[in-house]
Amino acid sequence: MKNNNMNLVERVKAPTPKWFKIIRNVGIALATVGGVILASPVILPVGLVSAAGYLVLGGSIISAVSQTGVKSEEEPQPIK
């Protein structure tokens, strides 16, 4: 299996499976919502600002990890 010998740049540039694209987009949305809350010009409760920081962190991690998912070159075997 060729996918085991890929470096990080090759892995990020390789085609991403559909499921991981969905997860990546969810992560981007979470990070965006957190960023909007953090950048809001009004004074918000400390708990909300803290939660927004965690949204940015979690969304960024989810997006980065899901981007490294790679489509397998093997064809799935039919179930007999």
mmJSON file of the N, C-alpha and C atoms, coordinates in Angstrom:
{"data_MODEL":{"atom_site":{
"group_PDB":["ATOM","ATOM","ATOM","ATOM","ATOM","ATOM","ATOM","ATOM","ATOM","ATOM","ATOM","ATOM","ATOM","ATOM","ATOM","ATOM","ATOM","ATOM","ATOM","ATOM","ATOM","ATOM","ATOM","ATOM","ATOM","ATOM","ATOM","ATOM","ATOM","ATOM","ATOM","ATOM","ATOM","ATOM","ATOM","ATOM","ATOM","ATOM","ATOM","ATOM","ATOM","ATOM","ATOM","ATOM","ATOM","ATOM","ATOM","ATOM","ATOM","ATOM","ATOM","ATOM","ATOM","ATOM","ATOM","ATOM","ATOM","ATOM","ATOM","ATOM","ATOM","ATOM","ATOM","ATOM","ATOM","ATOM","ATOM","ATOM","ATOM","ATOM","ATOM","ATOM","ATOM","ATOM","ATOM","ATOM","ATOM","ATOM","ATOM","ATOM","ATOM","ATOM","ATOM","ATOM","ATOM","ATOM","ATOM","ATOM","ATOM","ATOM","ATOM","ATOM","ATOM","ATOM","ATOM","ATOM","ATOM","ATOM","ATOM","ATOM","ATOM","ATOM","ATOM","ATOM","ATOM","ATOM","ATOM","ATOM","ATOM","ATOM","ATOM","ATOM","ATOM","ATOM","ATOM","ATOM","ATOM","ATOM","ATOM","ATOM","ATOM","ATOM","ATOM","ATOM","ATOM","ATOM","ATOM","ATOM","ATOM","ATOM","ATOM","ATOM","ATOM","ATOM","ATOM","ATOM","ATOM","ATOM","ATOM","ATOM","ATOM","ATOM","ATOM","ATOM","ATOM","ATOM","ATOM","ATOM","ATOM","ATOM","ATOM","ATOM","ATOM","ATOM","ATOM","ATOM","ATOM","ATOM","ATOM","ATOM","ATOM","ATOM","ATOM","ATOM","ATOM","ATOM","ATOM","ATOM","ATOM","ATOM","ATOM","ATOM","ATOM","ATOM","ATOM","ATOM","ATOM","ATOM","ATOM","ATOM","ATOM","ATOM","ATOM","ATOM","ATOM","ATOM","ATOM","ATOM","ATOM","ATOM","ATOM","ATOM","ATOM","ATOM","ATOM","ATOM","ATOM","ATOM","ATOM","ATOM","ATOM","ATOM","ATOM","ATOM","ATOM","ATOM","ATOM","ATOM","ATOM","ATOM","ATOM","ATOM","ATOM","ATOM","ATOM","ATOM","ATOM","ATOM","ATOM","ATOM","ATOM","ATOM","ATOM","ATOM","ATOM","ATOM","ATOM","ATOM","ATOM","ATOM","ATOM","ATOM","ATOM","ATOM","ATOM","ATOM","ATOM","ATOM","ATOM","ATOM"],
"id":[1,2,3,4,5,6,7,8,9,10,11,12,13,14,15,16,17,18,19,20,21,22,23,24,25,26,27,28,29,30,31,32,33,34,35,36,37,38,39,40,41,42,43,44,45,46,47,48,49,50,51,52,53,54,55,56,57,58,59,60,61,62,63,64,65,66,67,68,69,70,71,72,73,74,75,76,77,78,79,80,81,82,83,84,85,86,87,88,89,90,91,92,93,94,95,96,97,98,99,100,101,102,103,104,105,106,107,108,109,110,111,112,113,114,115,116,117,118,119,120,121,122,123,124,125,126,127,128,129,130,131,132,133,134,135,136,137,138,139,140,141,142,143,144,145,146,147,148,149,150,151,152,153,154,155,156,157,158,159,160,161,162,163,164,165,166,167,168,169,170,171,172,173,174,175,176,177,178,179,180,181,182,183,184,185,186,187,188,189,190,191,192,193,194,195,196,197,198,199,200,201,202,203,204,205,206,207,208,209,210,211,212,213,214,215,216,217,218,219,220,221,222,223,224,225,226,227,228,229,230,231,232,233,234,235,236,237,238,239,240],
"type_symbol":["N","C","C","N","C","C","N","C","C","N","C","C","N","C","C","N","C","C","N","C","C","N","C","C","N","C","C","N","C","C","N","C","C","N","C","C","N","C","C","N","C","C","N","C","C","N","C","C","N","C","C","N","C","C","N","C","C","N","C","C","N","C","C","N","C","C","N","C","C","N","C","C","N","C","C","N","C","C","N","C","C","N","C","C","N","C","C","N","C","C","N","C","C","N","C","C","N","C","C","N","C","C","N","C","C","N","C","C","N","C","C","N","C","C","N","C","C","N","C","C","N","C","C","N","C","C","N","C","C","N","C","C","N","C","C","N","C","C","N","C","C","N","C","C","N","C","C","N","C","C","N","C","C","N","C","C","N","C","C","N","C","C","N","C","C","N","C","C","N","C","C","N","C","C","N","C","C","N","C","C","N","C","C","N","C","C","N","C","C","N","C","C","N","C","C","N","C","C","N","C","C","N","C","C","N","C","C","N","C","C","N","C","C","N","C","C","N","C","C","N","C","C","N","C","C","N","C","C","N","C","C","N","C","C","N","C","C","N","C","C"],
"label_atom_id":["N","CA","C","N","CA","C","N","CA","C","N","CA","C","N","CA","C","N","CA","C","N","CA","C","N","CA","C","N","CA","C","N","CA","C","N","CA","C","N","CA","C","N","CA","C","N","CA","C","N","CA","C","N","CA","C","N","CA","C","N","CA","C","N","CA","C","N","CA","C","N","CA","C","N","CA","C","N","CA","C","N","CA","C","N","CA","C","N","CA","C","N","CA","C","N","CA","C","N","CA","C","N","CA","C","N","CA","C","N","CA","C","N","CA","C","N","CA","C","N","CA","C","N","CA","C","N","CA","C","N","CA","C","N","CA","C","N","CA","C","N","CA","C","N","CA","C","N","CA","C","N","CA","C","N","CA","C","N","CA","C","N","CA","C","N","CA","C","N","CA","C","N","CA","C","N","CA","C","N","CA","C","N","CA","C","N","CA","C","N","CA","C","N","CA","C","N","CA","C","N","CA","C","N","CA","C","N","CA","C","N","CA","C","N","CA","C","N","CA","C","N","CA","C","N","CA","C","N","CA","C","N","CA","C","N","CA","C","N","CA","C","N","CA","C","N","CA","C","N","CA","C","N","CA","C","N","CA","C","N","CA","C","N","CA","C","N","CA","C","N","CA","C","N","CA","C","N","CA","C"],
"label_alt_id":[null,null,null,null,null,null,null,null,null,null,null,null,null,null,null,null,null,null,null,null,null,null,null,null,null,null,null,null,null,null,null,null,null,null,null,null,null,null,null,null,null,null,null,null,null,null,null,null,null,null,null,null,null,null,null,null,null,null,null,null,null,null,null,null,null,null,null,null,null,null,null,null,null,null,null,null,null,null,null,null,null,null,null,null,null,null,null,null,null,null,null,null,null,null,null,null,null,null,null,null,null,null,null,null,null,null,null,null,null,null,null,null,null,null,null,null,null,null,null,null,null,null,null,null,null,null,null,null,null,null,null,null,null,null,null,null,null,null,null,null,null,null,null,null,null,null,null,null,null,null,null,null,null,null,null,null,null,null,null,null,null,null,null,null,null,null,null,null,null,null,null,null,null,null,null,null,null,null,null,null,null,null,null,null,null,null,null,null,null,null,null,null,null,null,null,null,null,null,null,null,null,null,null,null,null,null,null,null,null,null,null,null,null,null,null,null,null,null,null,null,null,null,null,null,null,null,null,null,null,null,null,null,null,null,null,null,null,null,null,null],
"label_comp_id":["MET","MET","MET","LYS","LYS","LYS","ASN","ASN","ASN","ASN","ASN","ASN","ASN","ASN","ASN","MET","MET","MET","ASN","ASN","ASN","LEU","LEU","LEU","VAL","VAL","VAL","GLU","GLU","GLU","ARG","ARG","ARG","VAL","VAL","VAL","LYS","LYS","LYS","ALA","ALA","ALA","PRO","PRO","PRO","THR","THR","THR","PRO","PRO","PRO","LYS","LYS","LYS","TRP","TRP","TRP","PHE","PHE","PHE","LYS","LYS","LYS","ILE","ILE","ILE","ILE","ILE","ILE","ARG","ARG","ARG","ASN","ASN","ASN","VAL","VAL","VAL","GLY","GLY","GLY","ILE","ILE","ILE","ALA","ALA","ALA","LEU","LEU","LEU","ALA","ALA","ALA","THR","THR","THR","VAL","VAL","VAL","GLY","GLY","GLY","GLY","GLY","GLY","VAL","VAL","VAL","ILE","ILE","ILE","LEU","LEU","LEU","ALA","ALA","ALA","SER","SER","SER","PRO","PRO","PRO","VAL","VAL","VAL","ILE","ILE","ILE","LEU","LEU","LEU","PRO","PRO","PRO","VAL","VAL","VAL","GLY","GLY","GLY","LEU","LEU","LEU","VAL","VAL","VAL","SER","SER","SER","ALA","ALA","ALA","ALA","ALA","ALA","GLY","GLY","GLY","TYR","TYR","TYR","LEU","LEU","LEU","VAL","VAL","VAL","LEU","LEU","LEU","GLY","GLY","GLY","GLY","GLY","GLY","SER","SER","SER","ILE","ILE","ILE","ILE","ILE","ILE","SER","SER","SER","ALA","ALA","ALA","VAL","VAL","VAL","SER","SER","SER","GLN","GLN","GLN","THR","THR","THR","GLY","GLY","GLY","VAL","VAL","VAL","LYS","LYS","LYS","SER","SER","SER","GLU","GLU","GLU","GLU","GLU","GLU","GLU","GLU","GLU","PRO","PRO","PRO","GLN","GLN","GLN","PRO","PRO","PRO","ILE","ILE","ILE","LYS","LYS","LYS"],
"label_asym_id":["A","A","A","A","A","A","A","A","A","A","A","A","A","A","A","A","A","A","A","A","A","A","A","A","A","A","A","A","A","A","A","A","A","A","A","A","A","A","A","A","A","A","A","A","A","A","A","A","A","A","A","A","A","A","A","A","A","A","A","A","A","A","A","A","A","A","A","A","A","A","A","A","A","A","A","A","A","A","A","A","A","A","A","A","A","A","A","A","A","A","A","A","A","A","A","A","A","A","A","A","A","A","A","A","A","A","A","A","A","A","A","A","A","A","A","A","A","A","A","A","A","A","A","A","A","A","A","A","A","A","A","A","A","A","A","A","A","A","A","A","A","A","A","A","A","A","A","A","A","A","A","A","A","A","A","A","A","A","A","A","A","A","A","A","A","A","A","A","A","A","A","A","A","A","A","A","A","A","A","A","A","A","A","A","A","A","A","A","A","A","A","A","A","A","A","A","A","A","A","A","A","A","A","A","A","A","A","A","A","A","A","A","A","A","A","A","A","A","A","A","A","A","A","A","A","A","A","A","A","A","A","A","A","A","A","A","A","A","A","A"],
"label_entity_id":["1","1","1","1","1","1","1","1","1","1","1","1","1","1","1","1","1","1","1","1","1","1","1","1","1","1","1","1","1","1","1","1","1","1","1","1","1","1","1","1","1","1","1","1","1","1","1","1","1","1","1","1","1","1","1","1","1","1","1","1","1","1","1","1","1","1","1","1","1","1","1","1","1","1","1","1","1","1","1","1","1","1","1","1","1","1","1","1","1","1","1","1","1","1","1","1","1","1","1","1","1","1","1","1","1","1","1","1","1","1","1","1","1","1","1","1","1","1","1","1","1","1","1","1","1","1","1","1","1","1","1","1","1","1","1","1","1","1","1","1","1","1","1","1","1","1","1","1","1","1","1","1","1","1","1","1","1","1","1","1","1","1","1","1","1","1","1","1","1","1","1","1","1","1","1","1","1","1","1","1","1","1","1","1","1","1","1","1","1","1","1","1","1","1","1","1","1","1","1","1","1","1","1","1","1","1","1","1","1","1","1","1","1","1","1","1","1","1","1","1","1","1","1","1","1","1","1","1","1","1","1","1","1","1","1","1","1","1","1","1"],
"label_seq_id":[1,1,1,2,2,2,3,3,3,4,4,4,5,5,5,6,6,6,7,7,7,8,8,8,9,9,9,10,10,10,11,11,11,12,12,12,13,13,13,14,14,14,15,15,15,16,16,16,17,17,17,18,18,18,19,19,19,20,20,20,21,21,21,22,22,22,23,23,23,24,24,24,25,25,25,26,26,26,27,27,27,28,28,28,29,29,29,30,30,30,31,31,31,32,32,32,33,33,33,34,34,34,35,35,35,36,36,36,37,37,37,38,38,38,39,39,39,40,40,40,41,41,41,42,42,42,43,43,43,44,44,44,45,45,45,46,46,46,47,47,47,48,48,48,49,49,49,50,50,50,51,51,51,52,52,52,53,53,53,54,54,54,55,55,55,56,56,56,57,57,57,58,58,58,59,59,59,60,60,60,61,61,61,62,62,62,63,63,63,64,64,64,65,65,65,66,66,66,67,67,67,68,68,68,69,69,69,70,70,70,71,71,71,72,72,72,73,73,73,74,74,74,75,75,75,76,76,76,77,77,77,78,78,78,79,79,79,80,80,80],
"pdbx_PDB_ins_code":[null,null,null,null,null,null,null,null,null,null,null,null,null,null,null,null,null,null,null,null,null,null,null,null,null,null,null,null,null,null,null,null,null,null,null,null,null,null,null,null,null,null,null,null,null,null,null,null,null,null,null,null,null,null,null,null,null,null,null,null,null,null,null,null,null,null,null,null,null,null,null,null,null,null,null,null,null,null,null,null,null,null,null,null,null,null,null,null,null,null,null,null,null,null,null,null,null,null,null,null,null,null,null,null,null,null,null,null,null,null,null,null,null,null,null,null,null,null,null,null,null,null,null,null,null,null,null,null,null,null,null,null,null,null,null,null,null,null,null,null,null,null,null,null,null,null,null,null,null,null,null,null,null,null,null,null,null,null,null,null,null,null,null,null,null,null,null,null,null,null,null,null,null,null,null,null,null,null,null,null,null,null,null,null,null,null,null,null,null,null,null,null,null,null,null,null,null,null,null,null,null,null,null,null,null,null,null,null,null,null,null,null,null,null,null,null,null,null,null,null,null,null,null,null,null,null,null,null,null,null,null,null,null,null,null,null,null,null,null,null],
"Cartn_x":[0.839,0.0,0.888,0.705,1.551,1.28,0.069,-0.299,0.52,1.135,1.899,3.213,3.735,5.043,4.969,3.849,3.677,4.177,4.8,5.127,3.93,4.034,2.895,2.417,3.332,2.947,2.207,2.705,2.03,0.66,0.55,-0.717,-1.756,-1.357,-2.304,-2.734,-1.833,-2.158,-2.95,-2.959,-3.655,-5.169,-5.935,-7.394,-7.944,-8.919,-9.536,-10.881,-11.19,-12.495,-13.642,-14.831,-15.987,-16.302,-16.257,-16.586,-15.651,-14.36,-13.401,-13.562,-14.054,-14.345,-15.485,-16.501,-17.626,-17.143,-16.335,-15.809,-14.918,-14.117,-13.265,-14.107,-15.196,-16.054,-16.749,-17.13,-17.718,-16.686,-15.451,-14.392,-14.146,-14.164,-13.981,-15.129,-16.351,-17.504,-17.397,-16.981,-16.821,-15.77,-14.643,-13.588,-14.059,-14.85,-15.364,-16.32,-17.223,-18.167,-17.408,-16.423,-15.619,-14.876,-14.338,-13.626,-14.538,-15.754,-16.71,-17.067,-17.275,-17.602,-16.428,-15.217,-14.044,-13.821,-14.151,-13.899,-15.074,-16.129,-17.294,-16.943,-17.467,-17.104,-17.844,-18.774,-19.521,-18.902,-19.173,-18.661,-19.573,-18.98,-19.718,-19.309,-20.145,-19.777,-18.486,-17.754,-16.458,-16.616,-17.667,-17.898,-18.079,-18.784,-19.004,-17.705,-16.918,-15.636,-14.696,-14.711,-13.879,-14.318,-15.632,-16.151,-15.791,-15.791,-15.427,-13.975,-13.115,-11.712,-11.565,-12.345,-12.315,-12.895,-13.894,-14.441,-13.39,-12.648,-11.597,-10.543,-10.112,-9.095,-9.593,-10.775,-11.317,-11.575,-12.143,-12.405,-11.134,-10.102,-8.827,-8.202,-8.257,-7.687,-8.471,-9.797,-10.632,-10.336,-10.231,-9.97,-8.607,-7.602,-6.251,-6.136,-6.716,-6.615,-7.426,-8.616,-9.434,-8.851,-8.077,-7.451,-6.387,-5.828,-4.781,-5.343,-6.657,-7.25,-7.019,-6.673,-6.318,-7.184,-7.636,-8.381,-7.469,-8.001,-7.244,-7.163,-6.031,-5.865,-6.46,-6.771,-7.32,-8.81,-9.311,-10.731,-11.355,-12.513,-13.145,-13.619,-13.461,-13.86,-15.369,-16.094,-17.531,-17.778,-18.857,-19.237,-19.903,-19.431,-19.987,-21.017],
"Cartn_y":[-1.172,0.0,1.241,2.087,3.26,4.35,4.458,5.538,5.568,4.462,4.427,5.169,5.392,6.005,7.47,8.132,9.519,10.473,11.578,12.613,13.549,14.532,15.387,16.2,16.731,17.552,16.699,15.503,14.61,14.214,13.984,13.561,14.671,15.919,17.032,17.305,17.102,17.346,16.209,15.026,13.867,14.065,13.35,13.461,13.044,13.808,13.552,12.859,11.827,11.165,12.12,11.805,12.672,12.907,11.856,11.993,12.992,12.925,13.825,15.252,15.435,16.784,17.401,16.585,17.071,17.466,16.606,16.894,18.142,18.289,19.475,20.742,20.706,21.881,22.21,21.189,21.418,22.082,21.607,22.206,23.659,23.951,25.338,26.207,25.675,26.437,26.706,25.702,25.895,26.96,26.883,27.868,29.272,29.372,30.662,31.259,30.428,30.906,31.381,30.605,31.018,32.308,32.463,33.69,34.904,34.72,35.834,36.258,35.289,35.628,36.344,35.853,36.492,37.907,38.148,39.455,40.412,40.004,40.882,42.135,43.282,44.546,44.809,43.955,44.16,43.31,43.699,42.958,41.748,40.566,39.327,38.674,37.779,37.083,36.281,36.156,35.471,34.028,33.368,31.975,31.815,32.742,32.687,32.93,33.871,34.155,32.958,32.335,31.149,30.004,29.798,28.747,29.028,30.299,30.661,30.317,30.499,30.119,28.631,27.844,26.396,25.997,26.731,26.456,26.688,27.767,28.054,26.955,26.584,25.546,24.212,23.794,22.512,22.475,23.541,23.596,23.555,24.218,24.208,22.819,22.156,20.806,19.836,19.905,19.013,19.222,20.463,20.755,20.239,20.454,20.027,18.508,17.829,16.364,15.746,16.264,15.674,15.926,16.973,17.24,16.203,15.553,14.565,13.187,13.02,11.754,11.541,10.319,10.035,8.892,9.036,7.953,6.757,5.586,4.362,4.02,3.497,3.104,1.727,1.0,-0.344,-0.265,-1.141,-1.234,-2.071,-1.66,-2.454,-3.798,-4.834,-6.175,-6.331,-6.908,-7.113,-8.156,-7.955,-8.898,-10.104,-11.281,-12.499,-13.114],
"Cartn_z":[0.0,0.0,0.0,-0.968,-1.155,-0.12,0.411,1.311,2.589,2.999,4.239,4.137,2.937,2.763,2.331,2.543,2.106,3.191,2.754,3.723,3.869,4.748,5.068,3.871,3.088,1.932,0.898,0.614,-0.334,0.181,1.478,2.075,1.987,2.224,2.158,0.72,-0.242,-1.647,-2.283,-1.675,-2.233,-2.138,-2.971,-2.915,-1.549,-1.067,0.236,0.025,0.813,0.7,1.061,0.549,0.731,2.205,3.023,4.439,5.124,4.821,5.443,4.938,3.72,3.229,4.03,4.345,5.148,6.538,7.151,8.48,8.45,7.412,7.273,7.215,6.446,6.327,7.646,8.414,9.737,10.65,10.601,11.403,11.033,9.749,9.295,9.798,9.759,10.245,11.741,12.521,13.964,14.262,13.563,13.772,13.384,12.343,11.903,12.93,13.454,14.472,15.707,16.135,17.279,17.023,15.825,15.475,15.446,14.966,14.929,16.35,17.23,18.623,19.286,19.052,19.651,19.126,17.868,17.256,17.388,18.068,18.176,18.982,18.562,19.209,20.526,20.899,22.151,23.261,24.479,25.625,25.849,25.851,26.031,27.345,27.862,29.096,28.918,30.022,29.985,29.522,29.946,29.555,28.055,27.44,25.991,25.228,25.694,25.039,25.192,26.359,26.591,25.681,25.566,24.687,23.233,22.844,21.474,21.194,22.172,22.01,21.784,22.517,22.325,20.969,20.493,19.159,18.08,18.206,17.229,17.263,18.462,18.595,18.05,18.482,18.031,16.537,15.999,14.565,13.744,14.219,13.504,13.497,14.641,14.727,13.865,13.93,13.115,11.63,11.202,9.791,9.352,10.173,9.807,9.749,10.72,10.747,9.615,9.349,8.297,6.91,6.743,5.455,5.122,6.123,5.871,5.548,5.55,5.127,3.644,3.251,1.861,1.346,0.096,-0.534,-0.728,-0.468,-0.643,-2.122,-2.533,-3.929,-4.196,-3.142,-3.295,-3.564,-4.385,-4.642,-3.539,-3.007,-1.977,-2.543,-1.766,-2.181,-1.968,-2.945,-2.762,-1.68,-0.947,0.113,-0.542,-0.158,-0.753,0.14],
"occupancy":[1.0,1.0,1.0,1.0,1.0,1.0,1.0,1.0,1.0,1.0,1.0,1.0,1.0,1.0,1.0,1.0,1.0,1.0,1.0,1.0,1.0,1.0,1.0,1.0,1.0,1.0,1.0,1.0,1.0,1.0,1.0,1.0,1.0,1.0,1.0,1.0,1.0,1.0,1.0,1.0,1.0,1.0,1.0,1.0,1.0,1.0,1.0,1.0,1.0,1.0,1.0,1.0,1.0,1.0,1.0,1.0,1.0,1.0,1.0,1.0,1.0,1.0,1.0,1.0,1.0,1.0,1.0,1.0,1.0,1.0,1.0,1.0,1.0,1.0,1.0,1.0,1.0,1.0,1.0,1.0,1.0,1.0,1.0,1.0,1.0,1.0,1.0,1.0,1.0,1.0,1.0,1.0,1.0,1.0,1.0,1.0,1.0,1.0,1.0,1.0,1.0,1.0,1.0,1.0,1.0,1.0,1.0,1.0,1.0,1.0,1.0,1.0,1.0,1.0,1.0,1.0,1.0,1.0,1.0,1.0,1.0,1.0,1.0,1.0,1.0,1.0,1.0,1.0,1.0,1.0,1.0,1.0,1.0,1.0,1.0,1.0,1.0,1.0,1.0,1.0,1.0,1.0,1.0,1.0,1.0,1.0,1.0,1.0,1.0,1.0,1.0,1.0,1.0,1.0,1.0,1.0,1.0,1.0,1.0,1.0,1.0,1.0,1.0,1.0,1.0,1.0,1.0,1.0,1.0,1.0,1.0,1.0,1.0,1.0,1.0,1.0,1.0,1.0,1.0,1.0,1.0,1.0,1.0,1.0,1.0,1.0,1.0,1.0,1.0,1.0,1.0,1.0,1.0,1.0,1.0,1.0,1.0,1.0,1.0,1.0,1.0,1.0,1.0,1.0,1.0,1.0,1.0,1.0,1.0,1.0,1.0,1.0,1.0,1.0,1.0,1.0,1.0,1.0,1.0,1.0,1.0,1.0,1.0,1.0,1.0,1.0,1.0,1.0,1.0,1.0,1.0,1.0,1.0,1.0,1.0,1.0,1.0,1.0,1.0,1.0],
"B_iso_or_equiv":[0.0,0.0,0.0,0.0,0.0,0.0,0.0,0.0,0.0,0.0,0.0,0.0,0.0,0.0,0.0,0.0,0.0,0.0,0.0,0.0,0.0,0.0,0.0,0.0,0.0,0.0,0.0,0.0,0.0,0.0,0.0,0.0,0.0,0.0,0.0,0.0,0.0,0.0,0.0,0.0,0.0,0.0,0.0,0.0,0.0,0.0,0.0,0.0,0.0,0.0,0.0,0.0,0.0,0.0,0.0,0.0,0.0,0.0,0.0,0.0,0.0,0.0,0.0,0.0,0.0,0.0,0.0,0.0,0.0,0.0,0.0,0.0,0.0,0.0,0.0,0.0,0.0,0.0,0.0,0.0,0.0,0.0,0.0,0.0,0.0,0.0,0.0,0.0,0.0,0.0,0.0,0.0,0.0,0.0,0.0,0.0,0.0,0.0,0.0,0.0,0.0,0.0,0.0,0.0,0.0,0.0,0.0,0.0,0.0,0.0,0.0,0.0,0.0,0.0,0.0,0.0,0.0,0.0,0.0,0.0,0.0,0.0,0.0,0.0,0.0,0.0,0.0,0.0,0.0,0.0,0.0,0.0,0.0,0.0,0.0,0.0,0.0,0.0,0.0,0.0,0.0,0.0,0.0,0.0,0.0,0.0,0.0,0.0,0.0,0.0,0.0,0.0,0.0,0.0,0.0,0.0,0.0,0.0,0.0,0.0,0.0,0.0,0.0,0.0,0.0,0.0,0.0,0.0,0.0,0.0,0.0,0.0,0.0,0.0,0.0,0.0,0.0,0.0,0.0,0.0,0.0,0.0,0.0,0.0,0.0,0.0,0.0,0.0,0.0,0.0,0.0,0.0,0.0,0.0,0.0,0.0,0.0,0.0,0.0,0.0,0.0,0.0,0.0,0.0,0.0,0.0,0.0,0.0,0.0,0.0,0.0,0.0,0.0,0.0,0.0,0.0,0.0,0.0,0.0,0.0,0.0,0.0,0.0,0.0,0.0,0.0,0.0,0.0,0.0,0.0,0.0,0.0,0.0,0.0,0.0,0.0,0.0,0.0,0.0,0.0],
"pdbx_formal_charge":[null,null,null,null,null,null,null,null,null,null,null,null,null,null,null,null,null,null,null,null,null,null,null,null,null,null,null,null,null,null,null,null,null,null,null,null,null,null,null,null,null,null,null,null,null,null,null,null,null,null,null,null,null,null,null,null,null,null,null,null,null,null,null,null,null,null,null,null,null,null,null,null,null,null,null,null,null,null,null,null,null,null,null,null,null,null,null,null,null,null,null,null,null,null,null,null,null,null,null,null,null,null,null,null,null,null,null,null,null,null,null,null,null,null,null,null,null,null,null,null,null,null,null,null,null,null,null,null,null,null,null,null,null,null,null,null,null,null,null,null,null,null,null,null,null,null,null,null,null,null,null,null,null,null,null,null,null,null,null,null,null,null,null,null,null,null,null,null,null,null,null,null,null,null,null,null,null,null,null,null,null,null,null,null,null,null,null,null,null,null,null,null,null,null,null,null,null,null,null,null,null,null,null,null,null,null,null,null,null,null,null,null,null,null,null,null,null,null,null,null,null,null,null,null,null,null,null,null,null,null,null,null,null,null,null,null,null,null,null,null],
"auth_seq_id":[1,1,1,2,2,2,3,3,3,4,4,4,5,5,5,6,6,6,7,7,7,8,8,8,9,9,9,10,10,10,11,11,11,12,12,12,13,13,13,14,14,14,15,15,15,16,16,16,17,17,17,18,18,18,19,19,19,20,20,20,21,21,21,22,22,22,23,23,23,24,24,24,25,25,25,26,26,26,27,27,27,28,28,28,29,29,29,30,30,30,31,31,31,32,32,32,33,33,33,34,34,34,35,35,35,36,36,36,37,37,37,38,38,38,39,39,39,40,40,40,41,41,41,42,42,42,43,43,43,44,44,44,45,45,45,46,46,46,47,47,47,48,48,48,49,49,49,50,50,50,51,51,51,52,52,52,53,53,53,54,54,54,55,55,55,56,56,56,57,57,57,58,58,58,59,59,59,60,60,60,61,61,61,62,62,62,63,63,63,64,64,64,65,65,65,66,66,66,67,67,67,68,68,68,69,69,69,70,70,70,71,71,71,72,72,72,73,73,73,74,74,74,75,75,75,76,76,76,77,77,77,78,78,78,79,79,79,80,80,80],
"auth_comp_id":["MET","MET","MET","LYS","LYS","LYS","ASN","ASN","ASN","ASN","ASN","ASN","ASN","ASN","ASN","MET","MET","MET","ASN","ASN","ASN","LEU","LEU","LEU","VAL","VAL","VAL","GLU","GLU","GLU","ARG","ARG","ARG","VAL","VAL","VAL","LYS","LYS","LYS","ALA","ALA","ALA","PRO","PRO","PRO","THR","THR","THR","PRO","PRO","PRO","LYS","LYS","LYS","TRP","TRP","TRP","PHE","PHE","PHE","LYS","LYS","LYS","ILE","ILE","ILE","ILE","ILE","ILE","ARG","ARG","ARG","ASN","ASN","ASN","VAL","VAL","VAL","GLY","GLY","GLY","ILE","ILE","ILE","ALA","ALA","ALA","LEU","LEU","LEU","ALA","ALA","ALA","THR","THR","THR","VAL","VAL","VAL","GLY","GLY","GLY","GLY","GLY","GLY","VAL","VAL","VAL","ILE","ILE","ILE","LEU","LEU","LEU","ALA","ALA","ALA","SER","SER","SER","PRO","PRO","PRO","VAL","VAL","VAL","ILE","ILE","ILE","LEU","LEU","LEU","PRO","PRO","PRO","VAL","VAL","VAL","GLY","GLY","GLY","LEU","LEU","LEU","VAL","VAL","VAL","SER","SER","SER","ALA","ALA","ALA","ALA","ALA","ALA","GLY","GLY","GLY","TYR","TYR","TYR","LEU","LEU","LEU","VAL","VAL","VAL","LEU","LEU","LEU","GLY","GLY","GLY","GLY","GLY","GLY","SER","SER","SER","ILE","ILE","ILE","ILE","ILE","ILE","SER","SER","SER","ALA","ALA","ALA","VAL","VAL","VAL","SER","SER","SER","GLN","GLN","GLN","THR","THR","THR","GLY","GLY","GLY","VAL","VAL","VAL","LYS","LYS","LYS","SER","SER","SER","GLU","GLU","GLU","GLU","GLU","GLU","GLU","GLU","GLU","PRO","PRO","PRO","GLN","GLN","GLN","PRO","PRO","PRO","ILE","ILE","ILE","LYS","LYS","LYS"],
"auth_asym_id":["A","A","A","A","A","A","A","A","A","A","A","A","A","A","A","A","A","A","A","A","A","A","A","A","A","A","A","A","A","A","A","A","A","A","A","A","A","A","A","A","A","A","A","A","A","A","A","A","A","A","A","A","A","A","A","A","A","A","A","A","A","A","A","A","A","A","A","A","A","A","A","A","A","A","A","A","A","A","A","A","A","A","A","A","A","A","A","A","A","A","A","A","A","A","A","A","A","A","A","A","A","A","A","A","A","A","A","A","A","A","A","A","A","A","A","A","A","A","A","A","A","A","A","A","A","A","A","A","A","A","A","A","A","A","A","A","A","A","A","A","A","A","A","A","A","A","A","A","A","A","A","A","A","A","A","A","A","A","A","A","A","A","A","A","A","A","A","A","A","A","A","A","A","A","A","A","A","A","A","A","A","A","A","A","A","A","A","A","A","A","A","A","A","A","A","A","A","A","A","A","A","A","A","A","A","A","A","A","A","A","A","A","A","A","A","A","A","A","A","A","A","A","A","A","A","A","A","A","A","A","A","A","A","A","A","A","A","A","A","A"],
"auth_atom_id":["N","CA","C","N","CA","C","N","CA","C","N","CA","C","N","CA","C","N","CA","C","N","CA","C","N","CA","C","N","CA","C","N","CA","C","N","CA","C","N","CA","C","N","CA","C","N","CA","C","N","CA","C","N","CA","C","N","CA","C","N","CA","C","N","CA","C","N","CA","C","N","CA","C","N","CA","C","N","CA","C","N","CA","C","N","CA","C","N","CA","C","N","CA","C","N","CA","C","N","CA","C","N","CA","C","N","CA","C","N","CA","C","N","CA","C","N","CA","C","N","CA","C","N","CA","C","N","CA","C","N","CA","C","N","CA","C","N","CA","C","N","CA","C","N","CA","C","N","CA","C","N","CA","C","N","CA","C","N","CA","C","N","CA","C","N","CA","C","N","CA","C","N","CA","C","N","CA","C","N","CA","C","N","CA","C","N","CA","C","N","CA","C","N","CA","C","N","CA","C","N","CA","C","N","CA","C","N","CA","C","N","CA","C","N","CA","C","N","CA","C","N","CA","C","N","CA","C","N","CA","C","N","CA","C","N","CA","C","N","CA","C","N","CA","C","N","CA","C","N","CA","C","N","CA","C","N","CA","C","N","CA","C","N","CA","C","N","CA","C","N","CA","C","N","CA","C","N","CA","C"],
"pdbx_PDB_model_num":[1,1,1,1,1,1,1,1,1,1,1,1,1,1,1,1,1,1,1,1,1,1,1,1,1,1,1,1,1,1,1,1,1,1,1,1,1,1,1,1,1,1,1,1,1,1,1,1,1,1,1,1,1,1,1,1,1,1,1,1,1,1,1,1,1,1,1,1,1,1,1,1,1,1,1,1,1,1,1,1,1,1,1,1,1,1,1,1,1,1,1,1,1,1,1,1,1,1,1,1,1,1,1,1,1,1,1,1,1,1,1,1,1,1,1,1,1,1,1,1,1,1,1,1,1,1,1,1,1,1,1,1,1,1,1,1,1,1,1,1,1,1,1,1,1,1,1,1,1,1,1,1,1,1,1,1,1,1,1,1,1,1,1,1,1,1,1,1,1,1,1,1,1,1,1,1,1,1,1,1,1,1,1,1,1,1,1,1,1,1,1,1,1,1,1,1,1,1,1,1,1,1,1,1,1,1,1,1,1,1,1,1,1,1,1,1,1,1,1,1,1,1,1,1,1,1,1,1,1,1,1,1,1,1,1,1,1,1,1,1]
}}}
